[in-house]
Amino acid sequence: MRTVLALDLKDDPALIAEYEQHHRRIWPEIAQHLKQQGVTGMEIYRLGTRMMMVMETDDAVFDAAAMAAATDTDPRVRAWEELMWRFQAPTPWTPAGQKWVSMTRIFDLSQQQD
């Protein structure tokens, strides 16, 4: 399954540069955590302060609630999330207490008729 999520960054060029630096090589424990949760691919794109994450998951393994619970109970993953929150900001449409939120697909070329 493919999920597309959005999140903003704080509007500070130095913080944005540091955030990108952290993502040039994420902590090994974070990569392992993602793989254990069934994440098979992940990319993050940025335009200004808006970010978009494309996450590919193995439907037989991935469970969003289980991933959230694992994130909350693993001290190293929790430390990564706390570090990342220094740079991140919710979008204007993000519910309170959430970070990355799913985007709604509004167009798919493969669904178009010739």
BELCOR-V671323 format. One record per run of one state. SS is the DSSP state (h for helix, s for strand, l for the rest). FROM is the first residue (numbers start at 1). LEN is the number of residues. If there is no record, write none. Layout:
SS/FROM/LEN
SS/FROM/LEN
//
This chain:
l/1/1
s/2/8
l/10/3
h/13/12
l/25/3
h/28/9
l/37/2
s/39/9
l/48/2
s/50/8
l/58/6
h/64/10
l/74/1
h/75/11
l/86/2
s/88/2
l/90/11
s/101/2
l/103/6
h/109/3
l/112/3
//
